[in-house]
Amino acid sequence: MAGCVVTDGYENACEGDLARVVATLPRLGIDVPVVVCVATFGHSDDLALRRPAPAVPQRAFWHEADLGPLVLWLLLNTRAAAAGAWLRAGLTERLALVEGGR
């Protein structure tokens, strides 16, 4: 089964846990993308301290206002069999909204 591990990147116990987990997964035979989704509250948010694993793709989002684009980004970062179909449907829907608003 293919999928994706999604995390907010917060390390509540030990600093460096996320980077260690990401490095360990392939050694355990687990081949799954890991992505960090960070909720932001303003344009001045400093995400530097919320980047626990720089090698992991990260996407900042504005809660519910940015959920659609976040889901599309997540679909791009997963190898799930249905990801392509869901991505196409989501982009087609967004295009219809833009074209309908002309």
Secondary structure by P-SEA (a helix, b strand, c coil): cbbbbbbccccccccaaaaaaaaaccccccbbbbbbbbbbccccccccccccccccbbbbbccccaaaaaaaaaaaaccccaaaaaaaaaaaaaaaaaaaac
